[in-house]
Amino acid sequence: MLLSIHNLSLPLEDPVLKFLVVLIIILSAPLLLNKIKVPHLLGLIIAGAIIGPNGFNVLSRDSSIVVTGTTGLLYIMFLAGLEIDMGDFKKNKWKSLTFGLYTFIVPFVLGFVGAYYLLGFSLLTSVLFASLFSSHTLIAYPLVSKLGVAKNLSVNITVGGTMITDVLALLVLAVVVGMSQGDVGSEFWIKLSGYVLAFGLVVLLIFPIIGRWFFKKVDDKISQYIFVLVMIYLAALLAELAGVEAIIGAFLAGLALNRLIPHTSSLMNRVEFVGNAIFIPFFLISVGMLIDFTVFFKSWETIQVASVMLVASILGKYVAAVLTQKTFRLTKQEGKLIFGLSSASAAATLAAVMVGYNIILSESESGEPIRLLNEHVLNGSILLILISCTISSFISMASAEKIAEAENEDTLTGNNHEQENILLALNYEGMVDKTVNLGLLVKNHSNTENMFGLNVINEDKNDSSIKNAEKILSYAVNTASAADVKLKPLTRYDNDVINGINNVVKEQKITDLIIGLEDEKGFSASFADNLYNGYLQNNDINIFVYHAAQPLSTVKRYLVMIPENAHLESGFFHSLARVWNIGKNSGAVISFYAPENIINVLKKIIKKVNIEADFVVINSWADAEKKAEKIKDNEGLILILAKRGMTSYFPKMRYIPDFLNKKLPNKNYLLIYPYSKTDNDNTEIRSVRNHDDFVEIGNIIKNIFR
């Protein structure tokens, strides 16, 4: 084996040594550059230039680098689609469309003027040249996501606009290539539009059906991750077959799987982790390997073309970002973030240049090929990639940091409610994964440590019960840690399970208790008795009773039933915040069924903290039960109820378990009992309940839903 690495000639050929060099770069770039406030994304690109074939030729840009780098590019676009808030995306679709048109048209016009009038290119070449600057690559998106501002309005607008401008730019490429080869006619347009439409429908409509079926049938975490990779590459392949670039397919795959991979789930954590650790750095290094600094010293014409490219691209993206900022009255930092994210030219630009470069229109008298895009454009695109990625990295990091600081200040200065401590009652091994996943879904984003798992052992303990408790709690800890959440395992010895849980509630200052029902049993008579005569006697906490018939990620819609006067209960808004988190983190549509006055309150909340929701006015609880009976496949039911003695309590609530057992034995449902102790209530909530017209409800409770 030693003989295989004795030949250390450059470029390196030994696969182990090559991979080691790349890993060292990926490891060292963030550690070194973060100290001097340089984005590590830029460091990886520069490192690629240094070790690449145009630098010290340590590594060649061979198929292994290209394949892994291509995966990284697809990963960036996939994550952009996967992490986007679908409620905000639909709400801001016209803003995204407007930005997409701005960022396509402005650079296109500048590029065309520069090519046709300054560089003297032909009309067809000028059109293709101009389209190079309309597209952009979200190379700084992982950095923005890491800083926690991926859900900011400016990011949402930019991500949506990226899909629009890239599609338009790549369609221009397809048309120009067709015209250069003389085959643009009615048949060409019919085929192109038909292929693109069919591709979009397959990915956006068929992929979610396949994904939902797969996640219902397969629990293995590794298989689920491999399935995600298959979907990315399959969508990319379908995009290429349709005549558009693979990155569009990856982005649409992210949108298609958006609702099936909850943002707080262990699968989402795996997807982000592997991408940010391996694939995306490989892509950045592979981009750097394309850079050749020497070409700019060989030809004045190359420098001239590169200058036009830089002005058209950077100035065009800046003007588009400013227009977007002014049009939608965004802050200065949000405008800068739009410019930072959209200023990087890499993937689509390079793909278009290579296509144009490889198209030979004719030959000169000396036999030299006359290309659609000449070598000066090819070399200029390399400089454009380097400078635009540098600008994108610095601007995005600076503006994202300031936006994150401003958002943190708003949170800290607001009158936030008490610390959140969530207790999971874990008694059955089959319910551990389901209960933990619900806990991850309802918790606040910032809560990564205050989650507890409890198993109560009868004091008549034996070795088997102790071992079972250890097994259950270990499984719960591992499930939570896969989502980067620290779950604290607790074992309690007590003759009475309810007493054991109540004592832990007091000791750990628990705010929310989650109890899972076994799927086969549902509400047994003994559990119903324990619920009404035990758990619900505790007025200090929110209590959740959860029945899981299918994985949370496969539920498309939740029907939330709210009884009359529920908003007057002291714990209502904190319980409602948990429902909001389910909507935000799962991407499911939340359909609220409630009396008109409560619907008005909910509509004011959604203006401040958006989720994808709709509202239906009901006049009685009997109407709510009729709606619940008609629940469809892949829908779940959430009931906000009341403990005995509360304002919104009515005797029929006692019979809800029987109703659920008979009518919905094979459906997901969640019963929420808000706390009722007024000592937990804060000034904000009291003012809400005492304010009859709820005019300021959105501002009053904004902090509760952060």
C-alpha positions in Angstrom: 0.0 0.0 0.0 2.9 2.4 0.7 4.0 2.1 -2.9 0.8 3.5 -4.2 1.5 7.0 -2.7 5.2 7.2 -3.3 4.7 9.0 -6.6 3.8 12.5 -5.4 3.9 14.2 -8.7 1.4 16.9 -9.4 -1.5 16.8 -9.8 -2.1 14.2 -7.1 -3.6 10.9 -8.3 -4.0 8.9 -5.1 -7.7 9.1 -4.2 -7.0 9.0 -0.4 -4.5 11.9 -0.6 -6.8 13.9 -2.9 -9.7 13.6 -0.6 -7.5 14.4 2.4 -6.3 17.7 0.8 -9.9 18.7 0.1 -11.0 17.9 3.7 -8.2 19.9 5.1 -9.2 22.9 3.1 -12.9 22.5 4.1 -11.8 22.3 7.8 -9.3 25.1 7.8 -11.0 27.7 5.7 -13.8 28.6 8.2 -11.5 28.3 11.3 -8.9 30.7 9.8 -11.1 33.2 7.9 -13.8 33.7 10.6 -11.2 35.3 12.8 -10.6 38.0 10.2 -14.2 38.4 9.3 -13.8 37.0 5.8 -16.7 34.7 4.6 -15.4 31.1 4.4 -17.3 30.7 1.2 -14.8 33.1 -0.5 -11.9 31.3 1.2 -13.0 28.0 -0.4 -13.2 29.6 -3.8 -9.7 31.1 -3.5 -8.4 27.8 -2.1 -9.8 26.1 -5.2 -8.0 28.6 -7.4 -4.7 28.0 -5.6 -4.7 24.2 -5.7 -6.4 23.9 -9.1 -5.0 23.3 -12.5 -4.5 27.1 -13.1 -2.8 27.5 -9.7 -0.2 25.2 -8.2 -1.9 22.2 -10.0 -2.1 20.2 -6.7 -5.5 18.7 -7.9 -7.0 18.4 -11.3 -10.6 19.3 -11.9 -11.5 15.7 -12.7 -14.8 13.8 -12.8 -14.7 13.2 -9.0 -14.5 16.9 -8.3 -17.1 17.8 -10.9 -19.7 15.2 -9.7 -19.4 16.1 -6.0 -19.3 19.8 -6.9 -22.4 19.4 -9.1 -24.2 17.8 -6.1 -23.2 20.8 -4.0 -24.7 23.2 -6.5 -27.9 21.2 -6.7 -27.9 21.1 -2.9 -27.8 24.9 -2.6 -30.9 25.2 -4.8 -32.6 22.3 -3.1 -32.1 23.9 0.4 -33.4 27.2 -0.9 -36.6 25.5 -1.9 -36.8 23.3 1.1 -36.2 26.0 3.7 -38.5 28.6 2.2 -41.6 29.4 4.3 -44.4 28.3 2.0 -46.9 30.6 3.7 -44.6 33.6 3.1 -43.8 32.4 -0.4 -47.4 32.4 -1.4 -48.1 35.7 0.4 -45.1 37.3 -1.3 -45.3 35.6 -4.8 -46.0 38.9 -6.5 -43.0 40.5 -4.8 -40.8 37.6 -5.9 -42.2 38.0 -9.5 -41.5 41.7 -9.5 -37.9 41.2 -8.2 -37.4 38.4 -10.7 -38.4 40.7 -13.6 -36.3 43.5 -12.2 -33.2 41.4 -11.8 -33.7 39.8 -15.3 -34.5 43.0 -17.3 -32.0 45.5 -15.8 -28.8 43.4 -16.2 -30.1 42.1 -19.6 -30.5 45.7 -21.0 -27.1 46.8 -19.7 -25.4 43.6 -21.1 -27.1 44.0 -24.5 -26.1 47.7 -24.8 -22.5 46.8 -23.8 -22.2 43.9 -26.2 -23.9 45.4 -29.2 -22.7 49.0 -29.1 -19.4 48.8 -27.2 -18.0 45.4 -28.1 -19.5 45.1 -31.6 -21.0 41.7 -31.2 -23.7 40.4 -33.5 -27.4 40.7 -32.5 -27.7 37.0 -31.6 -24.5 36.9 -29.7 -25.4 40.1 -27.8 -28.7 38.6 -26.7 -27.0 35.5 -25.3 -24.3 37.7 -23.8 -26.9 39.8 -22.1 -28.7 36.8 -20.6 -25.5 35.8 -18.8 -26.0 38.6 -16.2 -29.7 38.0 -15.6 -29.2 34.7 -13.9 -27.5 34.3 -10.5 -26.5 31.6 -8.1 -27.5 31.7 -4.4 -23.9 31.0 -3.4 -24.3 33.0 -0.1 -27.6 31.3 0.9 -25.9 28.8 3.3 -24.2 31.7 5.1 -27.5 33.6 5.4 -29.3 30.5 6.6 -26.6 29.8 9.3 -27.1 33.4 10.6 -30.8 32.6 11.2 -32.4 35.1 8.7 -33.4 32.7 6.0 -37.1 33.5 6.8 -36.6 37.2 6.4 -38.8 38.9 3.8 -35.9 40.0 1.7 -34.5 36.4 1.5 -37.9 35.0 0.7 -38.3 37.5 -2.2 -34.8 36.8 -3.5 -35.2 33.0 -3.4 -38.5 33.2 -5.3 -37.1 35.7 -7.8 -34.0 33.5 -8.4 -36.2 30.8 -9.8 -37.9 33.3 -12.1 -34.8 35.0 -13.5 -32.9 31.8 -13.9 -35.7 30.2 -15.8 -36.0 33.2 -18.1 -32.2 33.4 -18.7 -32.0 29.7 -19.5 -35.0 29.9 -21.8 -33.2 32.7 -23.7 -30.2 30.4 -23.9 -32.4 27.6 -25.4 -34.0 30.0 -27.9 -30.7 31.5 -29.0 -29.1 28.1 -29.4 -32.1 27.0 -31.5 -31.9 30.1 -33.7 -28.2 29.7 -34.2 -28.8 26.2 -35.5 -31.8 27.3 -37.6 -34.5 25.2 -36.0 -36.7 27.8 -34.3 -40.3 27.4 -35.6 -43.7 26.6 -34.2 -42.6 23.0 -33.5 -39.7 24.3 -31.4 -41.9 26.5 -29.2 -44.6 23.8 -28.8 -42.0 21.2 -27.7 -40.1 23.6 -25.3 -43.3 24.9 -23.6 -44.8 21.4 -23.4 -41.6 19.8 -22.0 -41.2 22.6 -19.4 -44.8 22.5 -18.3 -44.8 18.7 -18.1 -41.6 18.8 -16.0 -43.0 21.3 -13.6 -46.2 19.4 -13.1 -44.4 16.1 -12.5 -42.1 17.6 -9.9 -44.6 19.8 -8.0 -47.6 17.4 -8.1 -46.2 13.8 -8.4 -43.1 14.2 -6.2 -45.1 15.1 -3.1 -47.4 12.0 -3.6 -44.3 9.7 -3.9 -42.6 11.4 -0.9 -45.7 11.1 1.3 -46.1 7.4 0.5 -42.4 6.7 1.1 -42.2 8.5 4.5 -45.4 6.6 5.6 -43.9 3.3 4.7 -40.2 3.7 5.6 -39.0 4.6 9.0 -35.3 4.0 8.5 -33.5 7.4 8.7 -30.7 6.5 6.3 -33.1 5.3 3.7 -35.1 8.5 4.1 -32.0 10.6 3.5 -31.0 8.6 0.4 -34.5 9.0 -0.9 -34.1 12.8 -0.6 -30.9 12.6 -2.7 -32.7 10.5 -5.3 -35.4 13.1 -5.6 -32.9 15.9 -6.1 -31.1 14.1 -8.9 -34.3 12.8 -10.5 -35.7 16.4 -10.6 -32.4 17.7 -12.0 -32.5 15.0 -14.7 -36.1 15.8 -15.6 -35.2 19.5 -15.9 -32.4 18.7 -18.3 -34.7 16.5 -20.4 -37.2 19.4 -20.5 -34.5 21.7 -21.9 -33.8 23.8 -18.8 -30.8 23.7 -16.4 -30.6 21.1 -13.6 -30.6 23.7 -10.8 -34.2 24.6 -11.6 -35.2 21.0 -11.0 -33.3 20.9 -7.7 -35.1 24.1 -6.6 -38.6 22.7 -7.5 -37.7 19.4 -5.7 -37.1 21.5 -2.6 -40.5 23.1 -3.0 -42.1 19.7 -3.6 -40.6 18.2 -0.4 -41.0 21.3 1.6 -44.0 20.2 3.6 -42.7 16.6 4.0 -39.5 17.5 5.8 -40.4 19.6 8.9 -37.9 22.4 9.6 -37.2 21.1 13.1 -37.0 17.4 12.2 -33.9 15.1 12.4 -34.2 14.5 8.6 -33.9 18.3 8.0 -30.9 18.4 10.3 -29.2 15.6 8.3 -30.0 17.2 5.0 -28.5 20.5 6.1 -25.5 18.9 7.9 -24.3 16.8 5.0 -24.8 19.5 2.5 -23.0 22.2 4.4 -20.2 19.9 5.6 -19.3 18.1 2.3 -21.2 18.8 -0.9 -21.5 22.6 -0.9 -17.8 23.2 0.0 -16.8 20.8 -2.8 -18.9 23.0 -5.2 -17.1 26.1 -4.1 -13.7 24.6 -4.4 -14.6 23.3 -7.9 -15.7 26.8 -8.9 -12.3 28.1 -7.7 -10.5 25.6 -9.8 -11.9 27.3 -12.9 -10.2 30.6 -12.1 -7.1 31.4 -14.2 -5.5 34.8 -13.3 -3.0 34.7 -16.2 -5.6 35.2 -18.9 -6.0 38.8 -17.9 -2.4 39.6 -18.7 -2.5 38.1 -22.2 -5.1 40.1 -24.0 -6.4 43.6 -23.8 -9.6 42.5 -25.4 -10.2 40.0 -22.6 -9.9 42.8 -20.1 -12.3 44.9 -22.1 -14.9 42.2 -22.4 -14.5 41.3 -18.7 -15.0 45.0 -17.7 -18.3 45.2 -19.6 -19.4 41.9 -18.0 -18.6 43.2 -14.5 -20.4 46.5 -15.0 -23.5 44.9 -16.5 -23.7 42.2 -13.9 -22.9 44.0 -10.7 -24.5 47.3 -11.5 -27.5 45.6 -13.0 -28.1 43.5 -9.8 -27.5 46.5 -7.6 -30.1 48.6 -9.5 -32.6 45.7 -9.4 -32.1 45.3 -5.6 -32.6 49.1 -5.1 -35.7 49.1 -7.2 -37.1 46.1 -5.2 -36.2 47.9 -1.9 -38.0 51.1 -3.0 -41.0 49.3 -4.5 -41.8 47.3 -1.4 -40.4 49.8 1.2 -37.9 47.4 2.6 -35.1 48.5 5.0 -31.7 49.5 3.7 -30.1 46.4 5.1 -32.8 44.2 3.5 -32.1 45.9 0.2 -28.4 45.2 0.6 -29.1 41.5 1.5 -31.1 41.2 -1.8 -28.1 42.6 -3.7 -25.7 40.4 -1.8 -27.6 37.2 -2.5 -28.4 38.0 -6.1 -25.0 39.4 -7.2 -23.1 36.1 -7.4 -22.7 34.7 -11.0 -21.6 31.1 -11.1 -23.6 28.1 -12.1 -26.1 29.3 -14.7 -23.7 31.9 -16.1 -21.0 29.3 -16.5 -23.3 26.8 -18.1 -24.6 29.3 -20.6 -21.1 30.5 -21.5 -19.9 26.9 -22.1 -22.9 26.2 -24.3 -22.3 29.3 -26.3 -18.6 28.7 -26.5 -19.1 25.1 -27.9 -21.4 26.3 -30.7 -19.4 27.0 -33.8 -21.2 29.2 -36.3 -18.6 29.0 -39.1 -14.8 29.2 -39.8 -12.6 32.1 -40.6 -10.4 32.2 -43.7 -7.5 30.8 -41.6 -9.6 27.9 -40.5 -10.2 29.2 -37.0 -13.7 28.4 -35.6 -16.1 31.4 -35.1 -18.0 30.7 -32.0 -21.3 32.0 -30.7 -19.4 33.2 -27.6 -15.6 33.6 -28.1 -12.7 32.8 -25.7 -12.7 36.4 -24.4 -16.2 35.9 -23.0 -15.2 32.6 -21.6 -12.2 34.1 -19.8 -14.2 37.2 -18.7 -16.8 34.9 -17.1 -14.1 33.5 -14.9 -13.2 36.9 -13.6 -16.9 37.7 -13.2 -17.4 34.6 -11.1 -14.4 35.5 -8.8 -15.4 39.1 -8.2 -19.2 38.6 -8.0 -18.8 35.8 -5.5 -16.5 38.0 -3.4 -19.0 40.8 -3.4 -21.8 38.5 -2.7 -20.1 36.9 0.3 -19.1 40.1 2.0 -22.3 42.0 1.4 -24.5 39.1 2.4 -22.6 38.4 5.6 -22.5 42.1 6.6 -26.2 42.8 6.0 -27.4 39.4 7.4 -25.5 40.0 10.6 -27.1 43.4 11.1 -30.6 42.1 10.3 -30.0 39.2 12.8 -28.8 41.7 15.5 -31.9 43.8 14.9 -34.2 40.8 15.2 -32.5 39.7 18.4 -32.8 43.1 19.9 -36.6 43.1 19.1 -36.9 39.8 20.9 -34.9 40.8 23.9 -36.6 44.1 24.4 -40.1 42.6 24.0 -42.0 41.4 27.1 -41.5 37.7 26.4 -43.3 35.1 28.4 -41.8 32.6 30.8 -39.1 30.1 29.9 -40.5 27.1 28.0 -39.9 23.7 29.6 -41.5 20.7 27.7 -42.0 17.3 29.4 -42.6 14.2 27.3 -44.3 11.3 29.2 -42.7 8.2 27.7 -44.1 4.9 28.7 -44.4 3.0 25.4 -41.4 2.3 23.1 -43.6 2.5 20.0 -44.6 6.1 20.9 -41.2 7.5 21.7 -40.3 8.6 18.1 -43.8 10.1 17.6 -43.9 11.9 20.9 -40.4 13.4 20.5 -41.2 14.6 17.0 -44.3 16.4 18.2 -42.2 18.0 20.9 -39.7 19.2 18.3 -42.6 20.6 16.2 -44.4 22.6 19.0 -41.3 24.0 20.7 -39.9 27.5 20.1 -37.0 27.6 17.7 -34.6 28.9 20.3 -35.4 26.1 22.8 -32.7 23.6 22.3 -32.1 22.4 25.9 -35.3 22.7 27.9 -37.0 19.4 26.8 -37.4 16.5 29.3 -38.3 12.8 28.7 -39.8 11.0 31.7 -40.4 7.4 32.4 -42.2 6.5 35.7 -41.3 3.1 37.2 -43.5 1.5 39.8 -41.7 1.3 43.1 -42.2 -2.5 42.9 -39.4 -2.3 40.4 -37.7 -5.2 38.7 -34.8 -5.4 36.4 -36.9 -5.7 33.2 -38.8 -2.4 33.9 -35.6 -0.6 34.7 -33.9 -1.8 31.5 -37.1 -0.9 29.5 -37.0 2.6 31.0 -33.3 3.0 30.0 -34.0 1.8 26.5 -37.0 4.1 26.0 -35.1 7.2 27.4 -32.0 6.4 25.4 -34.0 6.2 22.2 -35.7 9.5 23.0 -32.3 11.3 23.7 -30.9 10.0 20.4 -34.0 11.1 18.4 -33.9 14.6 19.8 -30.1 14.9 19.4 -30.5 14.1 15.7 -32.3 17.4 15.5 -29.7 19.2 17.6 -31.9 19.3 20.6 -30.7 18.2 24.1 -33.3 16.1 25.8 -32.8 15.4 29.5 -33.8 11.9 30.5 -35.6 11.5 33.8 -36.5 8.3 35.7 -39.1 8.5 38.5 -39.9 5.8 41.0 -43.5 6.1 42.2 -46.5 3.9 42.9 -48.7 6.3 41.0 -47.8 7.5 37.5 -49.8 10.7 37.8 -48.1 11.7 41.1 -44.8 10.9 39.5 -45.5 13.2 36.6 -46.9 16.0 38.8 -43.9 16.0 41.1 -41.5 16.3 38.1 -43.7 19.2 36.7 -43.1 21.1 40.0 -39.4 20.2 40.2 -38.5 21.2 36.6 -41.0 24.1 36.3 -42.7 22.4 33.3 -44.9 24.6 31.1 -46.1 21.9 28.6 -46.8 18.2 29.1 -47.1 15.9 26.1 -48.8 12.5 26.5 -48.9 10.0 23.7 -51.7 7.6 23.0 -50.9 4.1 21.6 -52.3 4.0 18.1 -54.1 0.7 18.6 -55.8 1.6 21.9 -56.7 5.2 21.5 -58.6 6.5 24.5 -58.9 3.6 26.8 -61.3 3.8 29.8 -58.4 3.8 32.2 -56.6 6.6 30.4 -59.7 8.8 30.1 -60.1 8.4 33.9 -56.5 9.3 34.5 -56.9 12.3 32.2 -59.9 13.8 33.8 -59.3 12.9 37.4 -55.5 13.2 37.3 -53.6 15.2 34.7 -56.2 17.9 34.1 -56.2 18.7 37.9 -53.0 20.5 37.3 -53.9 24.1 36.4 -50.3 25.3 35.9 -49.4 23.7 32.6 -50.6 23.2 29.0 -51.5 19.5 28.5 -51.3 17.8 25.1 -52.8 14.4 24.4 -51.5 13.1 21.0 -52.7 10.2 18.9 -50.5 9.4 15.9 -51.8 7.3 13.1 -49.3 8.5 10.5 -46.0 10.4 10.6 -46.3 14.1 11.3 -44.4 15.1 8.1 -47.1 13.4 5.9 -50.0 15.5 7.3 -51.0 18.1 4.7 -53.6 20.0 6.7 -54.7 20.4 10.3 -58.3 21.3 11.3 -58.2 23.3 14.5 -61.4 23.5 16.4 -61.8 26.3 19.0 -64.8 26.5 21.3 -66.6 29.7 22.3 -64.9 31.9 24.8 -61.6 30.0 24.5 -59.7 33.3 24.0 -60.7 34.4 27.5 -58.7 31.6 29.1 -55.3 32.6 30.6 -53.4 29.9 28.7 -55.1 30.2 25.4 -52.6 32.3 23.5 -49.6 30.2 24.7 -51.4 27.1 23.5 -52.2 28.8 20.3 -48.5 29.6 19.9 -47.9 25.9 19.9 -50.4 25.5 17.0 -48.6 28.3 15.2 -45.3 26.4 15.6 -46.9 23.3 14.1 -47.9 25.3 11.1 -44.5 27.1 10.7 -42.3 24.0 11.3 -44.3 21.4 9.4 -45.5 23.6 6.5 -49.0 22.1 6.8 -52.0 24.3 6.2 -53.9 25.2 9.3 -57.6 25.5 9.0 -59.2 27.3 12.0 -62.9 26.6 12.9 -64.1 29.0 15.6 -66.7 31.6 16.5 -66.5 34.9 14.5 -65.0 37.0 17.3 -62.1 34.5 17.7 -61.6 34.3 14.0 -61.1 38.1 14.0 -58.4 37.7 16.6 -56.7 35.0 14.6 -56.7 37.1 11.4 -55.0 39.9 13.3 -52.3 37.6 14.6 -51.6 36.2 11.2 -50.8 39.7 9.9 -47.9 39.8 12.4 -46.7 36.2 12.3 -47.6 34.5 9.1 -48.5 30.9 8.5 -50.4 29.3 5.7 -54.0 29.2 7.1 -57.6 29.6 6.3 -60.6 30.5 8.5 -64.1 29.1 8.8 -66.7 30.6 11.2 -68.7 28.0 13.2 -71.7 28.8 15.4 -71.7 25.8 17.7 -69.6 22.9 18.8 -72.0 20.5 17.0 -70.9 22.2 13.8 -67.3 21.6 14.7 -68.0 17.9 15.3 -69.6 17.6 11.9 -66.6 19.1 10.2 -64.3 16.8 12.2 -66.2 13.7 11.1 -65.5 14.6 7.5 -61.7 14.8 7.9 -59.9 13.5 4.9 -56.8 11.3 4.4 -53.5 13.0 5.3 -55.4 15.5 7.5 -55.1 15.9 11.2 -57.4 17.3 13.9 -56.4 19.7 16.7 -59.0 20.4 19.5 -58.4 23.3 21.9 -60.4 22.3 24.9 -60.8 23.4 28.5 -60.4 22.0 32.0 -63.4 21.7 34.2 -64.3 25.0 35.8 -62.8 27.1 33.0 -64.9 29.8 31.2 -65.0 27.9 27.9 -65.7 24.5 29.4 -69.0 22.7 28.6 -70.1 19.2 29.8 -70.0 17.7 26.3 -66.2 18.0 26.3 -66.2 15.0 28.7 -67.4 12.8 25.8 -64.9 13.9 23.2 -62.7 10.8 23.8 -65.6 8.5 22.9 -66.3 10.6 19.8 -62.6 10.3 18.7 -62.5 6.5 19.3 -65.6 5.9 17.3 -65.3 8.5 14.5 -61.5 9.0 14.0 -59.7 5.8 15.2 -57.3 5.9 12.2 -56.5 9.7 12.2 -54.0 12.0 13.8 -55.4 14.1 16.5 -54.1 16.4 19.2 -56.1 17.6 22.3 -54.7 20.8 23.9 -55.8 21.8 27.4 -54.5 25.3 28.1 -53.3 26.2 31.6 -55.9 28.0 33.8 -53.9 29.4 36.6 -54.1 33.2 36.4 -50.8 33.7 38.2 -49.1 32.5 35.0 -50.8 35.2 33.1 -48.9 38.3 32.2 -49.9 41.9 31.6 -50.1 41.6 27.9 -52.5 38.6 28.0 -54.8 40.3 30.5 -54.9 43.4 28.4 -55.9 41.3 25.4 -58.8 39.7 27.3 -60.0 43.0 28.6 -59.8 44.7 25.2 -63.2 44.0 23.7 -62.5 45.0 20.1 -59.0 43.5 20.0 -57.7 46.4 17.8 -54.1 46.0 19.0 -54.1 42.2 19.3 -51.4 41.7 16.7 -48.9 44.0 18.4 -49.8 42.9 21.9 -49.0 39.2 21.4 -46.4 39.4 18.6 -43.6 38.3 21.1 -45.6 35.2 22.2 -45.4 33.8 18.6 -41.7 34.5 17.9 
